[in-house]
Amino acid sequence: MSNELTVQAGGALAMPEEDLLRVLGSSLYPGASNDSIRLVLGYCKAAGLDPMQKPVHIVPMWDREVGKMRDVVMPGIGLYRTQASRTGQYVGKSEPEFGTMTEATIGGVKIAFPEWARVTVRRLVGGMVAEFTATEYWLENYAVKGGKEKSIAPNAMWTKRPRGQIAKCATAQALREAFPELGSQPTADEMEGRSIQHHDDDAVDAAAGGALAEWIAKAQATNTDADAAAVWQDGGKAFTAAKDRAGYAAFRDAVAAHRRALKTALEANTIDADPASQPADAGQPEDGQ
């Protein structure tokens, strides 16, 4: 039985769906299932976009309610650039600026990354050039290794391109601020490695993730084992009080890795000896969370 459905996207392409699935599956979305590519076609059809320009990406995300990964369609940074250009009011952007480079061990992975990236987008408003600047922090944006995995380590792309990835996030945010009428959905680069949210999970996870990043940064800023142990004790108590078992475990692992690094440096005589002993454990979160 032949498939008579014809897909028209942005007036630029019309062909039977079966042929379009085969073309996209062998070129722009290799390895993606036909169902996921159909999501792309539906998105592009609704928005009047040409799927052959790959305006959107297929992002595998962990769905906590169903307990498995599933594909989600999200815009790429290129779509926001294209839409901004088509307004006739986009007059370019700045080169990304980066904050101080920081070295840290996150989830057992040692990485150097810029503290933040800043991008300014320029738009003609009332005949004058207006600037819209966005600053995004690396620790608040980096993608972890897979949604199901409990590790907080950055994935391969964020490890390989720490500047390039955070610059994309800052660019996307600046474009949304300059052209709010084009949409507010996060890009694939911003959402990679995150879980699908349901109900009020966005606010809860944002608060928990922000607290974890702050405690890890505070611990990794210490230069002695005694200072690191003191931060661990305070942070461990905070996660225990919040009954955040996952946050507690992630913070524990990050601090332990940092303290091992301090010990290695001490043994190599690269820092002064610190005679302070480790304080007592901050305690495990209560059961029944």
C-alpha positions in Angstrom: 0.0 0.0 0.0 1.6 3.2 -1.1 1.9 6.2 1.2 0.2 9.2 -0.5 1.1 11.7 2.2 3.0 14.7 0.7 5.0 17.0 3.0 5.3 20.6 2.2 7.9 22.5 4.3 8.3 26.3 3.9 7.2 26.1 0.3 10.7 24.9 -0.6 10.2 21.2 -0.6 7.4 18.7 -1.5 7.8 15.0 -1.9 6.2 11.8 -0.6 6.9 11.3 3.1 8.5 7.9 2.5 11.1 9.5 0.2 11.7 12.4 2.6 12.2 10.0 5.5 14.8 8.1 3.5 16.6 11.2 2.5 16.7 12.7 5.9 17.6 9.4 7.6 20.6 8.9 5.3 21.9 12.5 5.4 20.9 14.9 8.1 19.7 12.5 10.8 21.6 9.3 10.4 20.7 6.6 12.9 17.4 8.3 13.9 14.2 6.3 13.8 11.5 7.2 11.3 9.2 8.2 14.2 11.8 10.7 15.4 12.2 12.1 11.9 8.5 12.4 11.6 8.6 14.6 14.7 11.1 16.8 12.8 8.8 17.0 9.8 5.8 17.9 12.0 7.8 20.6 13.7 9.0 22.0 10.4 5.6 21.9 8.8 4.0 23.7 11.7 6.7 26.4 11.7 7.0 26.7 7.9 10.6 25.5 7.9 12.6 23.5 5.3 13.8 20.3 7.0 16.6 20.0 4.5 18.3 23.0 6.1 18.3 21.2 9.5 16.7 24.0 11.5 16.0 21.6 14.4 17.9 18.7 16.1 16.8 15.4 17.5 18.0 15.3 21.2 17.8 12.1 23.2 16.6 13.0 26.7 15.9 11.0 29.8 12.2 10.9 30.7 11.9 10.2 34.4 8.2 9.5 34.4 8.5 6.6 31.9 12.1 5.6 33.0 13.7 5.6 29.6 15.3 7.8 26.9 13.2 9.4 24.2 13.8 11.8 21.4 12.8 15.4 21.6 12.9 17.9 18.7 14.6 21.2 19.6 15.7 24.2 17.5 19.4 24.6 16.7 21.3 27.9 17.2 21.3 28.2 13.4 17.6 28.5 13.3 17.7 31.5 15.7 20.4 33.1 13.5 18.4 32.5 10.4 15.2 33.9 11.8 16.9 37.0 13.2 18.5 37.6 9.8 15.2 37.4 8.0 13.8 40.3 10.1 16.1 42.7 8.3 17.0 44.1 11.7 19.9 41.9 12.7 23.2 43.7 12.4 25.6 41.1 13.8 27.0 40.0 17.1 30.2 40.4 19.0 33.0 37.8 19.3 32.4 35.8 22.5 34.2 37.0 25.6 35.3 34.4 28.2 35.8 34.4 31.9 38.8 33.1 33.7 39.8 29.6 32.8 39.2 27.2 35.7 40.6 23.6 36.2 38.4 21.2 38.1 37.6 17.5 38.4 33.9 16.9 37.9 32.5 13.4 38.2 36.0 12.0 38.0 36.8 14.0 34.8 39.5 16.6 34.9 38.7 19.6 32.7 39.6 23.2 32.1 36.7 25.5 31.2 36.0 29.2 31.1 33.9 30.5 34.1 31.5 32.2 31.7 30.9 33.4 28.1 29.4 36.7 27.1 27.9 37.6 23.7 26.3 40.8 22.4 23.7 40.7 19.6 22.9 44.0 17.8 19.5 44.9 16.4 18.1 47.9 14.6 15.4 49.5 16.8 13.8 52.7 15.7 16.6 53.3 13.3 19.3 53.0 16.0 21.5 50.0 16.8 20.6 48.5 20.2 22.8 45.9 22.0 21.5 42.9 23.8 24.1 41.1 26.0 23.9 37.7 27.6 26.3 36.1 30.0 26.1 32.3 30.6 28.1 30.3 33.1 29.8 27.1 32.2 28.8 25.2 35.4 25.2 26.1 35.0 25.0 24.9 31.3 27.3 22.0 30.6 25.8 18.7 29.5 26.4 15.6 31.5 27.1 12.1 30.3 23.7 10.8 29.4 20.4 11.5 31.1 20.1 8.2 32.9 23.6 8.1 34.2 24.0 9.6 37.6 27.5 11.0 36.8 27.8 14.8 36.8 30.8 14.6 34.5 30.6 16.7 31.3 29.9 14.8 28.1 32.5 14.3 25.3 31.5 17.5 23.4 31.6 19.8 26.4 34.9 18.2 27.4 36.4 18.7 24.0 34.9 22.2 23.2 34.4 23.9 26.6 34.6 27.4 25.0 32.7 26.6 21.9 29.7 25.0 23.7 29.2 27.7 26.3 29.6 30.4 23.6 26.6 28.8 21.7 24.5 29.0 24.9 25.4 32.7 25.4 24.7 33.4 21.7 21.3 31.7 21.9 20.3 33.6 25.0 21.4 36.9 23.4 19.4 36.2 20.3 16.3 35.5 22.3 16.8 38.7 24.2 17.2 40.7 21.0 14.4 39.0 19.1 11.9 37.7 21.7 9.2 37.5 19.1 11.0 34.6 17.4 10.5 32.2 20.3 11.8 31.3 23.8 12.5 27.5 23.5 16.0 26.5 24.5 18.3 25.2 21.8 19.6 21.7 21.5 23.0 22.8 22.7 21.4 24.2 25.9 19.3 21.1 26.6 21.7 18.3 25.7 22.3 16.0 28.7 19.2 17.2 30.7 16.1 15.3 31.7 12.7 15.9 30.4 10.7 17.9 32.9 7.2 17.3 34.0 4.8 19.5 36.0 6.9 21.7 38.5 10.1 19.8 38.0 11.7 22.7 36.2 11.8 25.0 39.2 12.9 22.2 41.6 15.7 20.9 39.3 16.9 24.4 38.5 17.2 25.2 42.2 18.9 21.9 43.0 21.3 22.1 40.1 22.2 25.6 40.9 22.9 24.7 44.5 25.1 21.8 43.5 27.1 23.8 41.1 27.7 26.5 43.7 28.8 24.0 46.4 31.1 22.2 43.9 32.7 25.5 42.8 33.2 26.6 46.5 34.9 23.3 47.3 37.1 23.3 44.3 38.2 26.9 45.1 39.9 25.6 48.3 43.7 25.1 48.4 44.1 23.0 51.5 42.5 19.8 52.7 41.2 21.4 55.9 39.3 24.1 53.9 37.9 21.5 51.5 36.8 19.4 54.5 35.1 22.4 56.0 33.2 23.1 52.8 32.2 19.4 52.5 30.8 19.5 56.1 28.7 22.6 55.5 27.5 21.4 52.0 26.8 17.9 53.2 24.6 19.2 55.9 22.8 21.4 53.4 22.0 18.5 51.1 21.0 16.4 54.1 18.6 19.0 55.3 17.1 19.3 51.8 16.9 15.5 51.6 18.6 15.7 48.3 20.3 12.3 48.1 21.4 12.7 44.5 22.9 16.2 45.2 24.6 14.8 48.3 26.2 12.0 46.4 27.3 14.2 43.5 28.8 16.8 45.9 30.5 14.0 47.9 32.2 12.6 44.8 33.3 16.0 43.6 34.8 17.0 47.0 36.5 13.6 47.3 38.1 14.0 43.9 39.3 17.5 44.8 40.8 16.3 48.1 42.6 13.5 46.3 44.0 16.1 43.9 45.2 18.2 46.8 46.8 15.2 48.5 48.6 14.3 45.2 49.9 17.8 44.9 51.0 17.8 48.5 52.9 14.6 48.1 54.6 16.1 45.0 55.6 19.1 47.2 53.7 21.5 45.0 51.8 23.0 48.0 52.5 23.5 51.7 51.6 20.7 54.0 48.3 21.0 55.8 48.3 19.1 59.2 44.5 19.6 59.8 42.6 16.4 60.2 39.4 15.6 58.4 36.2 16.5 60.3 33.4 14.0 60.9 31.1 13.0 58.0 28.2 15.4 57.4 25.8 12.5 57.5 23.6 10.7 55.0 20.2 12.0 53.8 17.4 10.4 55.7 15.5 7.5 54.1 12.1 7.8 52.7 12.7 10.7 50.3 
